[in-house]
Amino acid sequence: MKNIVIFGAPGSGKGTQSDKMIEKYGLNHISTGDVLRSEIKKGTELGKTAAGYIDNGQLIPDDLMVSILASVYDSFGREHKGVIFDGFPRTIPQAEALKKMLDERGDKVAAMIELEVPEEELMKRLILRGQQSGRADDNEETIKKRLVVYHSQTQPLIEWYKKEGVHFHIDGLGELDRIFADICKVIDGI
């Protein structure tokens, strides 16, 4: 089982590369953003709570996210090939909670793949995505808040996963196929 955390700033290509990994390796995918947007759209209590945090560029409380993730993870059954965690963890306490949740199931994170993209490119990508998709959180003011949160709260995760021995850095700028080939080398090696 190859559980993978795909990591990078908003707009770094996590969703695009996750789709390619799902197709090639048959992995399941948990995008916390997609899960939360779905709950918001349905107007559930969780969705309303989440919207309050997201609209202010803040992170969802850890205990709430871990219970959501555990439920989605368990829905895949015991015989799955692995899961791509996209958008989680974002802090060291979340990484510790994910490790504990997986440990309780006899599983682990096999790799943390970090997609690094320069900030000016992230801004261009996210503004374009907002124009194309109509995503309300892809506007310049919210993007800047999200990048500040990313840099201040999630950068330490790189060091945490290095200590765990599962961190892999990928240059996320350039041709999609080259980026995916670099990711495949990591997955094939774990």
Salt bridges, closest charged atoms under 4 A:
ASP34 OD1 - ARG37 NH2 2.92
GLU39 OE2 - LYS42 NZ 3.99
GLU45 OE1 - LYS48 NZ 3.95
ASP74 OD1 - ARG105 NE 2.64
ASP86 OD2 - HIS29 NE2 3.11
GLU104 OE2 - LYS100 NZ 3.19
GLU104 OE1 - ARG105 NH1 3.70
ASP107 OD2 - ARG78 NH1 3.10
GLU114 OE1 - HIS167 NE2 2.77
GLU116 OE1 - HIS169 NE2 2.57
GLU119 OE1 - HIS151 NE2 2.72
GLU121 OE1 - LYS124 NZ 3.81
GLU121 OE2 - ARG125 NE 3.11
ASP137 OD2 - ARG135 NH2 3.04
ASP137 OD2 - ARG146 NH1 3.71
ASP138 OD2 - ARG129 NE 2.60
ASP138 OD2 - ARG135 NE 3.83
ASP138 OD1 - ARG146 NH1 3.05
GLU140 OE2 - LYS144 NZ 3.28
GLU159 OE2 - LYS162 NZ 3.51
GLU164 OE1 - LYS99 NZ 3.06
ASP177 OD1 - LYS20 NZ 3.62
ASP182 OD2 - ARG178 NH1 2.67
ASP182 OD1 - LYS185 NZ 3.72
